[in-house]
Amino acid sequence: MQITVEDLSMVKKKINFEIPAERVDSEIGRAYEKIRKAAAVPGFRKGKAPLSYLEKHFSAQMTEDVLKSLVNDTYFKAIMDLKILPVAYPLIESDDLKKGEAFRYTAIVEIFPEIVVSDFEGLQVEKEKYVFAPEVIDQRLAEMQQRAAQLKHVDDGRLAALGDFTIINFAGFVDGEAFDGGTAEDFQLELGSGRFIPGFEDQLVGMKVEEEKEIAVTFPADYNAPHLAGKPATFKVKLTGLKVKEVPALDDDFAAQMGDFATLDELKAKMAEVYESQEKARIEGELREKLVAALIERNPVEVPDTLIDRQLEMMLENAKQRLQSQRLSLEMMGMSEEQYKLRFRTNAEVQVKGALLLEALAKQLNVTVEDADLQARYRELAEQNGQEVEVIEKYYLRQPERKEGLAHQLREEKAVDFLSEKAIVTEVEKKRDESPVEA
């Protein structure tokens, strides 16, 4: 058997195989014999069917069996002998299988890049300076107030105003005909929320309970129901009830409802503590990303598409789970899975490059993870999740790959700590009006 290897790139190889005709014929004969023993052929006892019949009726099965046998026997032995570490199963391209002729096939395989990290000291990066922002605490308190607010019926004859919650019965018509989904009873609608067709909510302002009214609107041209898009419509509406939102006062009683706080000042102090912790974690996370980006810039590396695809799939699943926890979806955000992958493929590539460089750097620095490091992380995770340390430890010890994954993460963190210690870090003020897209 002849084997040659071509380097298509730093992360892709083409392995060419030529298997002698003698071995091909032997495998073909062995395949037909196996089929003969198993096949039920009319007119013949099991295992007695003639070869001519088998060649006529079972050639496709024979070809599949022989190709699988030849490729499995030769490919896996070759990559072990050649010391090639594939990222995934190869792309196989082959000639037709013919009796009496040599069989040729190629295996195009992606491999992990061989990385030697250089010039990793003195990375120049900027780090945001932490500054306490009291307005954030005020904003969060206001949000807590809104979540704690209660709706109460109004029956004093007042007129509906923006911000009120109306209870309405309505029926919609286009060209004088009722349409599907255009009718409801006891529907609660906040005026000013923008939930309905533009102009609908504005025309409810000034109505009073038990008042009936006919409202004229036009469906937007891009409305999600094509048969209604751009068409004028009328709605017969009756206001059956009116509610207003009562927001609790920001006082010590409010603080007590939010947790084990005796005073509002205690609640604010705890919120400031949490805010500081979150902000510093965010700043450190951004510094890490900048250090890795600077490392990539000094150490350009090609990475296999397969690794990028895997990272992108993981990012996609994480994004879908985050949205689902908020009762949202990609479609509700105006994005398909393919659009997500196109948008964030570069992010995935950067993450793969960073991970491979950090792994290589950790090896060069002889970074080790001791049991004490793991125990410390177990304690951190236990505190974050409100569980006993033993529960967290058992989770990782139950399956070795979990523990190894955590150890790998700790090695990366130590490599980043080394980069940070050796970097030239300049503190800068926070840039305002930033709205990063979460991948």
Secondary structure, 3 states (H helix, E strand, C coil): CEEEEEEEECCEEEEEEEECHHHHHHHHHHHHHHHHHHCCCCCCCCCCCCHHHHHHHCHHHHHHHHHHHHHHHHHHHHHHHCCCCECCCCEEEECCCCCCCCEEEEEEEEECCCCCCCCCCCCEEEEECCCCCHHHHHHHHHHHHHHHCEEEECCCCCCCCCCCEEEEEEEEEECCEEEEEEEEEEEEEECCCCCCCCCCCHHHCCCCCCCEEEEEEECCCCCCCCCCCCCEEEEEEEEEEEEEEECCCCCHHHHHHCCCCCCHHHHHHHHHHHHHHHHHHHHHHHHHHHHHHHHHHHCCCCCCHHHHHHHHHHHHHHHHHHHHHCCCCCHHHCCCHHHHHHHHHHHHHHHHHHHHHHHHHHHHCCCCCCHHHHHHHHHHHHHHHCCCHHHHHHHHHHCHHHHHHHHHHHHHHHHHHHHHHHCEEEEECCCCCCCCCCC
